[in-house]
């Protein structure tokens, strides 16, 4: 699978890849997922493996969750 519009890779492992894209946060779930090629400059990512689902969410919702988590850690 090739994905364009990638701005950042938030996290990845063999079961889930979490990306920040121009369209929002993209969560890809599956089995044996591997990131083969990443070019943030070009906004391209290549993933190999079995993809079970892909889900978009708003960027602002992820950033709010991230901020609140950090706030909770430093209380």
trRosetta pair geometry for C-beta under 8 A, 3 or more apart (Angstrom, degrees):
i j d omega theta_ij theta_ji phi_ij phi_ji
1 28 8.0 179 90 -144 155 151
1 46 7.1 157 83 -155 49 53
1 47 4.8 -16 64 63 102 92
1 48 7.6 178 21 -81 74 33
1 51 6.3 45 -34 -35 150 143
2 44 6.7 -16 -171 -164 96 98
2 45 7.3 156 -157 83 51 47
2 46 5.2 -20 -102 -101 73 78
3 6 5.8 82 112 -52 105 111
3 19 7.1 103 122 78 154 177
3 21 7.4 -91 163 -98 117 131
3 26 7.4 -176 -159 99 147 162
3 44 7.1 149 82 -156 54 49
3 45 4.6 -13 60 62 102 97
3 46 7.7 -176 20 -80 72 31
3 47 7.0 28 -6 0 113 107
4 43 5.7 58 -171 117 67 98
4 44 5.5 -18 -105 -99 69 72
4 45 8.0 -174 -77 24 28 70
5 21 4.6 56 118 -169 99 100
5 22 4.1 -93 -167 18 107 107
5 23 6.3 42 140 -8 149 92
5 43 5.3 18 -96 164 12 125
6 9 7.1 14 -180 -60 123 75
6 19 5.6 -65 -130 -169 97 128
6 20 7.6 95 -164 76 60 53
6 21 5.6 -49 -100 -102 44 80
6 38 7.5 -96 109 -148 152 84
6 40 6.9 -97 110 -113 97 57
6 43 5.0 157 47 -170 61 60
6 44 6.4 -168 27 -41 115 3
6 45 4.6 76 -38 -18 162 114
7 19 8.0 125 43 170 65 85
7 20 4.8 -64 69 108 103 95
7 21 6.1 155 5 -121 89 22
7 22 6.4 124 -39 -58 111 61
7 40 7.3 51 -170 -152 28 90
7 43 6.7 -4 -70 -121 49 95
8 19 7.1 160 85 -161 51 60
8 20 4.2 16 52 44 95 116
8 40 7.0 34 -92 -125 48 119
9 12 6.0 -34 -180 -23 118 116
9 17 7.3 -55 -147 -169 100 93
9 18 7.5 106 -172 81 59 59
9 19 5.8 -35 -111 -107 56 76
9 20 7.8 -132 -66 20 15 77
9 35 7.2 22 -125 -111 154 158
9 38 6.5 -42 -33 -137 137 144
9 45 7.2 131 -76 -106 109 140
10 18 4.2 -60 67 110 113 104
10 19 6.5 -167 8 -96 89 18
10 20 5.9 99 -46 -28 103 91
10 25 7.4 4 -13 -139 147 104
10 62 7.6 -91 -96 -180 160 142
11 16 7.5 21 105 107 100 99
11 17 7.6 -167 98 -147 55 39
11 18 4.7 26 50 41 81 115
12 16 7.1 -152 -137 102 47 55
12 17 4.3 12 -116 -116 100 76
12 18 6.9 -154 -69 25 60 65
12 33 7.0 -119 -171 116 101 120
12 35 5.7 50 132 -34 167 124
13 16 6.0 25 49 49 87 72
13 17 7.9 -163 33 -73 42 57
13 33 7.4 81 102 67 40 108
14 31 7.2 9 153 -168 91 41
14 32 5.8 -15 -168 -109 103 25
14 33 5.5 153 -160 43 37 72
14 34 7.5 4 -114 -64 73 65
14 49 7.4 175 -162 -121 68 155
15 29 6.5 1 161 -153 72 75
15 30 6.9 -168 -153 71 44 39
15 31 6.7 2 -109 -100 69 44
15 33 6.7 180 -59 16 8 114
16 27 6.6 -19 -163 -168 102 91
16 28 6.9 151 -155 82 51 55
16 29 5.2 -13 -101 -104 81 71
16 30 7.9 145 -82 26 42 57
16 33 7.3 159 -9 36 10 152
17 27 7.5 158 81 -156 51 44
17 28 4.4 -4 55 56 98 107
17 33 5.7 -134 -33 153 107 147
17 35 6.9 131 -116 -68 132 102
17 47 6.2 -109 -9 -109 166 142
18 25 6.9 -8 -171 -173 87 102
18 26 7.6 162 -155 85 41 52
18 27 5.5 -7 -107 -107 74 75
18 28 7.9 -156 -70 26 34 69
19 25 7.1 156 83 -158 48 54
19 26 4.6 -13 63 60 102 98
19 27 7.8 -174 25 -76 70 32
19 28 7.3 29 1 -3 109 104
19 45 6.8 -129 -111 14 145 165
20 25 5.9 -32 -103 -101 60 68
20 26 7.9 172 -94 19 12 78
20 59 6.5 69 -147 -120 98 102
20 62 7.4 -148 -96 82 98 156
21 24 6.4 0 63 56 89 38
21 25 7.4 148 21 -106 79 17
21 26 5.1 35 -4 -11 126 118
21 56 8.0 -72 51 -121 124 101
22 43 7.4 15 -30 -156 112 140
23 26 7.4 56 73 -56 101 106
23 56 6.2 -50 123 -138 108 138
24 56 4.8 85 77 -175 126 99
24 57 5.8 -162 158 84 124 33
24 58 5.3 -76 -133 -114 121 26
24 59 5.2 -135 -131 -39 57 74
25 56 6.9 137 75 -159 51 54
25 57 4.7 -22 63 63 106 86
25 58 7.1 11 14 83 95 19
25 59 5.9 141 -34 -95 84 51
25 61 7.5 -104 15 67 132 93
25 62 4.6 113 -57 -38 149 142
26 54 6.5 -11 -170 -169 97 95
26 55 7.3 153 -154 78 51 41
26 56 5.6 -23 -97 -97 69 70
27 53 7.9 5 108 109 90 94
27 54 7.2 161 83 -154 53 45
27 55 4.8 -13 58 60 100 93
27 56 8.0 -175 19 -79 73 23
27 57 7.3 27 -7 2 108 106
28 33 7.0 141 115 -127 110 150
28 47 6.7 68 113 124 162 176
28 51 6.0 -53 -171 -133 104 107
28 53 7.5 176 -150 92 43 52
28 54 5.2 -7 -104 -105 74 81
29 51 7.5 102 77 -158 41 63
29 52 5.2 -52 105 62 87 103
29 53 4.8 7 51 55 105 92
29 54 7.8 -165 22 -73 69 38
29 55 7.9 18 -2 5 105 104
30 33 5.2 110 70 -60 104 108
30 49 5.4 136 111 121 129 111
30 50 4.8 -174 -180 98 113 60
30 51 4.3 -80 -69 -112 143 32
30 52 4.6 164 -100 0 64 80
30 53 7.5 -178 -61 26 74 54
31 49 6.2 -161 89 175 48 108
31 50 4.5 1 53 59 92 114
31 52 7.1 73 -13 -33 82 111
32 48 7.9 -53 127 118 90 79
32 49 4.3 -176 97 -133 71 105
32 50 6.1 62 46 14 97 89
33 47 5.9 -15 -162 -172 94 112
33 48 7.4 147 -152 79 44 46
33 49 3.9 -128 -92 45 43 159
33 50 7.8 -99 -65 49 72 50
33 51 7.5 76 -95 -84 107 69
34 47 6.9 149 75 -158 45 60
34 48 4.7 -18 60 60 99 95
34 49 5.7 137 8 -42 72 109
35 38 5.8 13 168 -47 120 113
35 45 6.7 -52 -144 -166 100 101
35 46 7.3 113 -166 78 55 57
35 47 5.9 -34 -101 -101 55 73
36 46 4.5 -54 65 101 103 108
36 47 6.9 171 9 -104 87 18
36 48 5.3 66 -37 -13 120 110
37 44 7.1 -14 118 120 104 102
37 45 7.1 170 92 -153 64 36
37 46 4.0 36 44 29 95 117
38 44 7.5 176 -149 96 33 62
38 45 5.2 10 -111 -113 73 79
38 46 7.6 -129 -60 28 49 69
39 42 4.1 18 117 35 125 105
39 43 7.2 -28 99 23 81 23
39 44 4.7 17 52 53 102 93
39 45 7.7 -155 32 -68 59 49
40 43 7.0 30 -166 -80 34 42
47 51 7.5 83 111 -71 127 114
51 54 6.7 8 176 -48 124 96
57 61 5.6 -82 154 64 111 133
57 62 6.7 119 97 -45 115 97
58 61 4.6 93 70 -1 95 103
58 62 7.5 -166 96 -4 55 81
59 62 6.0 -61 -159 36 38 107
59 63 6.3 31 152 -16 72 109
60 63 5.7 -56 -144 40 34 110
60 64 6.2 37 156 -22 67 105
61 64 5.8 -52 -147 34 31 112
61 65 6.6 31 154 -18 63 105
62 65 5.7 -56 -151 37 33 110
62 66 6.2 33 152 -21 67 107
63 66 5.5 -52 -145 37 33 114
63 67 6.3 33 156 -19 66 105
64 67 5.9 -54 -146 37 30 109
64 68 6.3 24 159 -15 64 108
65 68 6.0 -59 -146 40 28 106
65 69 6.3 31 155 -22 64 108
66 69 5.8 -56 -149 33 28 112
66 70 6.6 25 155 -15 63 107
67 70 5.8 -58 -150 38 32 109
67 71 6.2 33 153 -21 66 107
68 71 5.5 -50 -145 36 34 115
68 72 6.3 37 154 -21 64 104
69 72 5.8 -55 -152 34 30 111
69 73 6.6 33 150 -24 63 104
70 73 5.6 -50 -148 30 35 114
70 74 6.6 9 162 -1 66 109
71 74 6.6 -74 -150 46 27 94
71 75 6.8 46 153 -49 63 97
72 75 6.0 -37 -153 -2 34 117
